[in-house]
Amino acid sequence: MAAGSAIKVLTALAAAAASAGGFPSFSAPRAVTAGPREHLFASYYAVNAWSADGRYATVLETDIRSGLPGEDDVATVGVVDARDGNRFVPLTETRCWNFQEAAMAHWLGGAPDTQFVFNDRVDGRFSAVVFDLPSRTRRVVPHPVSAVSPDGRWAVSINYARLRLARPDYGYGGAGQDARAGVTWPEDDGLWLVDLASGKARLIVSIAAVRDRMPGVTDPRALAYFCHTVFSRDGKKIFWLARTVENLAGQKVVRKWETTAFVCAADGSGVTRCFPDGWGGSHFNWLDGERLLVTAQYQAKVWSHVLFTPGRDDYMRLGRGLLDFDGHGVFSDDGRWMATDTYPDKLGERKLMVMRLTDQAVLPLGAFAVPELYREQYSRCDLHPRWRPDGRMLAFNSVHEGTRQVYVMDVSAP
């Protein structure tokens, strides 16, 4: 069966199951961007892409289809205008982007909600740029953003040059920061809290500070780094992953990861490990101000979507056995639904599904084929689902129609 036909069949089955079981109804996926150029959301999967009124979604445009973007590879930063036939509106450019987290664009919120921030290289330095949509003006903040607080006032910053060394597909090319390549556990680098108004930053948790809390790391030469940061929905806490990688050979990593998931208060106090030894951690999303989803090796045995409260022994393996894999789980803003995806199966298809939190019932939404061109590590196209804040749209990146584009599904209340 052709990929398009399979998607139509799965969509019809999902609609029937939704009407019968109290799920929302999901439309067939439709592209809101078009080739020949490649398009992807301008942020990571759990980051809101829409302006408050739902009119604009932040999107990157590039001519690059595969491989690792280099320091001189430019992507266009723009918006898709839902009130103008989903027209892509180019706004500015960036040299700090990748195919996984794009340029980490975040809307800053507040009236009239016309500004978003994204990463770029400015005067040779990795920085953040606050872009004002009506005036088309840029304001530079001298630190790249990894996460932004819900009120748009604060950001977490990490070392993207070090990330490029340890995990190339998530870092940025060039010498925009000091990677500190010769220091395994730096005391002067880690999580930085940035005031987006003033541009001032302070180190709140150093990489060295968690060394004794990562017992799985046994190689003294292992290079430690921080990644995957996110504020809780009330802005009071920060989640992140601390990782080490071994066997660095020039710019090529023959990797052996050790991962520990942490949470701290927004000021860096109260650093807390999320899991027992051996659970690690990968993808993440806050349900509210207290509870957190992280895909991890549940009981150090099986990859699962795990819901818990940091600091408590209340781990819940979601999905009743149907979500035992490492996916990109993300909650709707009302906390009723969780969307997630899979990595390619033996047929080269990524699956998209939704879980109802009240009873953990799972609804399949589709299987999306991955052409061979997009199976390369650095330019792979994960679905990276995300909800529009009003819950009336579920969106994702995909390559199932031959190019990398942005897709949406309309969501109707059950």
Buried (B, 14 or more C-beta within 10 A) or exposed (E): EEBEEBBBEBBEBBBEBBEEEEBBBBBBBEBBBEEEBBBBBBBBBBBBBBBBEBEBBBBBBBEBBBEBBEBEBBBBBBBBBBEEEBEBEEBBBBBBBBBBBBBBBBBBBEEEBBBBBBBBBBEEBBBBBBBEBEEEEBBBBBBBBBBBBBEBBBBBBBBBBBBBBBBBBBBBBBEBBEBBEEBBBBEEBBBBBBBBEEBEBEBBBBBBBBBEEBEEBEEEEBBBBBBBBBBBBBBBBBBBBBBBBBEBEEEEBEEEBBBBBBBBBBEBEEBBBBBEEEBBBBBBBBBEBBBBBBBBBBBEEEBBBBBBBBEEEEBBBBBEEBBBBBBBBBBBEEEBBBBBBBBBEEEBBBBBBBBBBEEBBBBBBBBBBBBEBBBBEBBBBBBBBBBBBBBBBBBBBBBBBEBBBBBBBBBEEE
